[in-house]
Amino acid sequence: MSTTVKISDAARSCARALPVLAVVGGAVIAMPSAHADNKRLNDGVVANVYTIQHQHGCTNNVVINPQLRLAAEWQANDVLNNRALDGDIGSDGTSVQDRANNAGYKGIASETVAINPALAINGVEIMNQWYYRPDYMAIMSNCANIQMGVWSVNSLDRSVVVAVYGQPS
């Protein structure tokens, strides 16, 4: 009889737990999925470039362009997956201008690339890599670069951020 009571008690405990599991399970299912596009980091890069331009006397706005973002995404993925790459030329020999043209952009394109040998990268690390390179500072502070596309990707031991700048024709 004690075995029957224990089974009955266990059944009651399970019956009490089911509504809690249903609520928790429903909440987990209803949670929005995370997007791996690093939007906050990418938008922060655009904001930092806007600030640099205005520190250099620019009065324009910097607008995110989806074609430039696509070109940046292609190069970021290429640099992440091809360890021999460390910058502007793609594994297929394409330049930033080639990628921008292939993405449908009409205008002059330039690019900055940040690589961090770690799982993550932040805006300070990105700006530290770009700010002190005269060629990259010239790109970022160029008032004619009024459009941008930024993409960032990472693996366990490498993070890559690519910003493509545009001067529309």
C-alpha positions in Angstrom: 0.0 0.0 0.0 2.8 2.4 0.7 4.1 1.9 -2.9 0.6 2.9 -4.2 0.6 6.0 -2.0 4.1 7.0 -3.3 3.1 6.5 -6.9 -0.1 8.5 -6.2 1.9 11.3 -4.5 4.3 11.4 -7.4 1.4 11.6 -9.9 0.0 14.6 -7.9 3.3 16.3 -7.9 3.6 15.9 -11.7 0.1 17.1 -12.2 0.9 20.3 -10.2 4.1 20.8 -12.2 2.5 20.6 -15.6 0.8 24.0 -15.6 4.1 25.6 -14.5 6.0 23.8 -17.3 3.3 24.8 -19.8 3.7 28.5 -18.8 7.5 28.5 -18.8 7.6 26.4 -22.0 5.2 28.8 -23.7 7.2 31.8 -22.7 10.4 30.2 -24.1 8.7 29.4 -27.3 7.2 32.9 -27.6 10.6 34.6 -27.1 11.9 36.3 -30.2 14.9 34.6 -31.7 18.3 36.5 -31.6 19.7 37.8 -34.8 23.4 37.4 -35.4 23.9 40.5 -37.4 25.4 42.5 -34.6 23.2 45.5 -35.5 24.1 47.6 -32.4 27.8 47.2 -33.0 27.4 48.0 -36.8 25.3 51.0 -36.1 27.8 52.2 -33.5 30.6 52.1 -36.1 28.5 54.4 -38.4 27.9 56.7 -35.4 31.6 56.8 -34.7 32.5 57.7 -38.3 29.8 60.4 -38.2 31.6 61.8 -35.1 35.0 61.7 -36.8 33.7 63.4 -39.9 32.2 66.2 -37.8 35.4 66.6 -35.8 37.1 67.2 -39.2 34.6 69.9 -40.2 32.0 67.9 -42.1 28.4 69.0 -41.9 26.8 66.1 -43.7 24.9 63.1 -42.4 26.1 59.5 -42.8 23.4 57.2 -44.1 23.4 53.4 -44.0 23.2 52.0 -47.6 21.9 48.4 -48.0 24.1 47.8 -51.1 27.2 48.9 -49.2 26.2 46.8 -46.3 25.9 43.8 -48.6 29.4 44.4 -50.0 30.7 44.7 -46.4 29.0 41.4 -45.5 30.6 39.6 -48.4 34.1 40.8 -47.4 33.6 40.2 -43.7 32.6 36.6 -44.3 35.5 36.2 -46.7 38.0 37.5 -44.3 36.6 35.4 -41.4 36.7 32.2 -43.5 40.1 32.8 -45.2 42.8 33.3 -42.7 45.3 34.4 -45.4 43.2 37.6 -45.9 43.9 40.6 -43.8 42.2 43.4 -45.5 40.8 44.8 -48.6 41.3 42.3 -51.4 38.9 39.3 -51.4 39.9 35.7 -51.8 38.6 35.9 -55.4 40.8 39.0 -56.1 37.9 41.5 -55.9 38.4 45.0 -54.6 36.0 47.0 -52.5 34.9 48.8 -55.6 34.2 45.4 -57.4 32.1 44.2 -54.4 30.2 47.5 -54.2 29.5 47.4 -58.0 28.4 43.7 -57.7 26.0 44.7 -54.9 24.4 47.2 -57.2 26.0 50.4 -55.7 26.5 53.3 -58.1 29.4 55.4 -56.9 32.9 55.4 -55.5 33.6 52.9 -52.7 36.3 52.6 -50.1 36.7 50.3 -47.1 38.1 49.8 -43.6 38.6 46.4 -42.0 39.2 45.4 -38.4 40.3 42.0 -37.3 40.5 40.9 -33.7 41.9 37.5 -32.8 39.1 36.8 -30.2 35.5 35.8 -30.0 34.3 39.4 -29.8 35.2 42.9 -30.7 33.8 46.2 -29.5 33.6 49.8 -30.9 36.7 51.0 -28.9 38.8 48.2 -30.4 37.6 48.9 -33.9 38.3 52.6 -33.6 41.7 51.9 -32.1 42.6 49.9 -35.2 41.3 52.5 -37.6 42.0 55.8 -36.0 45.8 55.6 -36.0 46.1 54.3 -39.6 46.5 57.4 -41.8 44.9 55.6 -44.8 41.9 54.6 -42.7 41.6 58.0 -41.0 41.6 59.6 -44.5 38.6 57.4 -45.5 36.7 57.9 -42.3 37.1 61.7 -42.2 36.4 62.2 -45.9 33.2 64.4 -46.0 32.3 62.9 -49.4 31.7 59.5 -47.8 28.1 60.1 -47.0 26.9 56.5 -47.2 28.1 53.4 -45.3 27.5 49.8 -44.9 28.9 47.9 -42.0 29.0 44.1 -41.3 30.6 42.2 -38.5 31.0 38.5 -38.0 32.9 36.3 -35.5 34.1 32.8 -34.8 35.5 31.4 -31.6 39.0 32.9 -32.3 38.4 35.7 -34.8 36.2 38.7 -35.2 36.0 40.8 -38.3 34.3 44.1 -39.0 34.1 45.7 -42.4 32.9 49.1 -43.2 32.3 50.1 -46.8 32.0 53.9 -47.5 30.3 55.3 -50.5 30.3 58.5 -52.5 27.1 58.2 -54.7 27.4 59.2 -58.3 
